[in-house]
Amino acid sequence: MALGITAVTIAVLVFIFQGTPSGLTVLVIAIILLEVLGLVELIGRRPPSGHQPDLDIPAASPDDGSPYNMRRAVSGPKAPSIWP
């Protein structure tokens, strides 16, 4: 709510200190204000009350080809050993 009031206040101050605004200036200020208010509403919206993030990551053994195996992703495939 406070961000929306701040956005409107800034738009009004820009309009007031513009001097003699043209129709295009008024239109641009209004469009920018509507975009900012829409963004504030979108970001400020809370997720539904029953929503729980899915954090169930399957366990992986060290040598399987799983995409969840971070050690293999970092070190790459096993290279042939040059030592006997």
Secondary structure, DSSP 8 states (H G I E B T S, - for coil): -HHHHHHHHHHHHHHHHTSS--HHHHHHHHHHHHHHHHHHHHHH----TT-----------TTS--TT-HHHHHH-S----S--
